[in-house]
Amino acid sequence: MVSDEFLESRRGPFEVVRHDDLVMQTRDGVALRADIYRPETPGVHPVLVRRTPYGKRLNDLAADFSEAHYFASHGYLVVVQDTRGRFTSEGVWHPFIYEARDGYDTIEWAATLPGSSGLVGTFGQSYGAISQYLAATQRPAHLRTCIPVSAYQLAFENFWYNGGALELSWLLSYFVNMAEDVLSAEGDATSIAELAKLKADPNVRFSALNEDALRHLPLRDWVDRLGRGAPFLKDILWHSTDGPYWWATDLSRQLFNISVPMLHIGSWYDIANRDTPLFFTGLQSSALNSRDQQAMIMGPWAHQLPFSQPTSGGTGDIDFGPEAAISLVDIERLWFDHYLKEGSSGIPCSAVRIFVMGENRWRDEQQWPLARTVYTPYYLHSGGSANSLNGDGSLSVEEAGDEPADHYRYDPDDPVPTAGGRFVGGGVADQRKNQSRSDVLVYTGPELAEDVEITGKCTVYVHAATTAVDTDFIAVLTDVRPDGYAHNLAEGLVRGRFRESLHNPSPLEPNVPYEFTIQLWNVSHLFRAGHRIRLHITSSDFPRWDRNAGTAAPTGSDTTLLTADQTVLHDRTHASRVVLPVIPR
């Protein structure tokens, strides 16, 4: 939540007035409505645009002293607009489909508002960040810079799906909430009451759903459950492989069309953990004419914080210390001042600023990934009994010898429960309860004699076989503290049938070993001396990801779930390992 008191303390020299529901016509004649925050003193000011599907006056944007109010008090004309089909704006909302052209039209309209200097910047988080990138691909003539916070890049992978698995818990929570908004506007109290029964807390917006709702099969029944409140869910479930349907909003295919400086903001426990660095590096190599004007900040937060107020928490059961509590709105304003008020040579900050967890300090860098990275493999070992914390699994830089394989049974009716991670509402959680299960293989390194920093992308290569034609393998990297607490740092998943291609899945041959690649993506963390590095492997993380039914059928169509016997190999010819980006200190 935005702290009005914090933003109030940052109030600028201008008093602010708000004009409600100004109408803009899109190129196809749809009326979109926006609130305009402007300095009360007459004059010419640059413009900032924020577009949201969540109600321009229903959340932090409507606070007595909001981000929009904050920027206006510092001399900006701020436009906060309901996106197409949402709240006061007309038309039909479909996630992301209209945001490129509607964003273009809005930016060009905003540049002509009375009191506008004609120079426009954009800001916003999550959906409001994705919409910025999409609009920027259209190259609006008056757009000068953008600050997207927490945005995905790949439309199929790592947003609705991850490694081929459906991002179940937050997707259903999201669409239940969006359906509630639609049905509320229609006055359909009966349908709203039915949806409320599915939520763990009916009084919380975007509440997680209850266990019965999340376990319901087949998943495609949700299309009828949400009905006209979320008709687009059918598209997502019926397009369960990558392909042309997704490519229209796949930003990885459109980076070469972007031509403005951008400050990309992300965080280590965010659902867009992989994407923020991809935007930064992608635009450094592909942007039309602003390659040397890209910058990135990666903090220690989860998806929802601290995008307006400083915080050292909000990321599960951890506090990252006082240095984590920086003011992003102040940083954003300095960036906007540079590009919209004072000229545009260079960038007004270091190219890369990262928060090193464990050390709990910020550090400025000049590139990503870091040029001095030493990618170091840590190999899995055991005597064939790595099951649980009580097993004999170990992790070391020594290559495996002649070692027996490890085995466990995956039972989708008794899945490993989600415990923190990179998703909405996730963060840090003690992994010991999950690591005490027999269907979790645990590999723990020795106590470290000295500090070890990892900063960059982590990747797991696991050699495994299964009795099923499809299954999942999930890996979680943890820092084991001296008191035993297992602090999760990064996690990833591969769905077997997508092991080679997200576009053309193929079933597994039962009992045949494959090498699976599991991307854990990005982290910056210091393992302190006396701590231990741990990796665990299992086959479910529910309800975050949908349970693999073992049939290789299209996502959402299964009505029954099959158990599978899993084998993980680690020997001379099957070098199962995690590769960590070690930074020499």
FENPEKA-V195754 format. One record per residue. RES is the residue in one small letter. SS is DSSP state (helix for helix, strand for strand, loop for the rest). Layout:
res->(RES RES)
ss->(SS SS)
This chain:
res->(m v s d e f l e s r r g p f e v v r h d d l v m q t r d g v a l r a d i y r p e t p g v h p v l v r r t p y g k r l n d l a a d f s e a h y f a s h g y l v v v q d t r g r f t s e g v w h p f i y e a r d g y d t i e w a a t l p g s s g l v g t f g q s y g a i s q y l a a t q r p a h l r t c i p v s a y q l a f e n f w y n g g a l e l s w l l s y f v n m a e d v l s a e g d a t s i a e l a k l k a d p n v r f s a l n e d a l r h l p l r d w v d r l g r g a p f l k d i l w h s t d g p y w w a t d l s r q l f n i s v p m l h i g s w y d i a n r d t p l f f t g l q s s a l n s r d q q a m i m g p w a h q l p f s q p t s g g t g d i d f g p e a a i s l v d i e r l w f d h y l k e g s s g i p c s a v r i f v m g e n r w r d e q q w p l a r t v y t p y y l h s g g s a n s l n g d g s l s v e e a g d e p a d h y r y d p d d p v p t a g g r f v g g g v a d q r k n q s r s d v l v y t g p e l a e d v e i t g k c t v y v h a a t t a v d t d f i a v l t d v r p d g y a h n l a e g l v r g r f r e s l h n p s p l e p n v p y e f t i q l w n v s h l f r a g h r i r l h i t s s d f p r w d r n a g t a a p t g s d t t l l t a d q t v l h d r t h a s r v v l p v i p r)
ss->(loop loop loop helix helix helix helix helix helix loop loop loop loop loop loop strand strand strand strand strand strand strand strand strand strand loop loop loop loop loop strand strand strand strand strand strand strand strand strand loop loop loop loop loop strand strand strand strand strand strand strand strand loop loop loop loop loop loop loop helix helix helix loop loop loop loop helix helix helix helix helix helix helix loop loop loop strand strand strand strand strand strand loop loop loop loop loop loop loop loop loop loop loop loop loop loop loop loop helix helix helix helix helix helix helix helix helix helix helix helix loop loop loop loop loop strand strand strand strand strand strand strand strand strand strand loop helix helix helix helix helix helix helix helix helix helix loop loop loop loop loop loop strand strand strand strand strand strand strand loop loop loop loop loop loop loop strand loop loop loop strand strand loop loop strand strand strand helix helix helix helix helix helix helix helix helix helix helix helix helix helix helix helix helix helix helix loop loop helix helix helix helix helix helix helix helix loop loop strand loop loop loop loop loop loop loop loop loop strand loop helix helix helix helix helix loop loop loop loop loop helix helix helix helix helix helix helix helix helix helix loop loop helix helix helix helix helix helix loop loop loop loop loop helix helix helix helix loop loop loop helix helix helix loop helix helix helix loop loop loop strand strand strand strand strand strand strand strand strand loop loop loop helix helix helix helix helix helix helix helix helix helix helix helix helix helix loop loop loop loop helix helix helix strand strand strand strand strand strand strand strand strand loop loop loop loop loop loop loop loop loop loop loop loop loop strand loop loop loop loop loop helix helix helix loop loop loop helix helix helix helix helix helix helix helix helix helix helix helix helix loop loop loop loop loop loop loop loop loop loop loop strand strand strand strand strand strand loop loop loop strand strand strand strand strand loop loop loop loop loop loop loop strand strand strand strand strand strand strand strand strand loop loop loop loop loop strand loop loop loop loop loop loop strand strand strand loop loop loop loop loop loop loop loop loop strand strand strand strand strand loop helix helix helix loop loop strand loop loop loop strand loop loop loop loop loop strand strand loop strand loop helix helix helix helix loop loop loop loop loop strand strand strand strand loop loop loop loop loop loop loop strand strand strand strand strand strand strand strand strand strand strand strand strand strand strand loop loop loop loop loop strand strand strand strand strand strand strand strand strand loop loop loop loop loop strand strand strand strand strand strand strand strand strand strand helix helix helix loop loop loop loop loop loop loop loop loop loop loop loop loop loop loop strand strand strand strand strand strand strand strand strand strand strand strand strand strand loop loop loop loop strand strand strand strand strand strand strand loop loop loop strand loop loop strand loop loop loop loop loop loop loop loop loop loop loop loop loop loop loop loop loop loop strand strand strand strand strand strand loop strand loop loop strand loop loop strand strand strand strand strand strand strand loop loop)
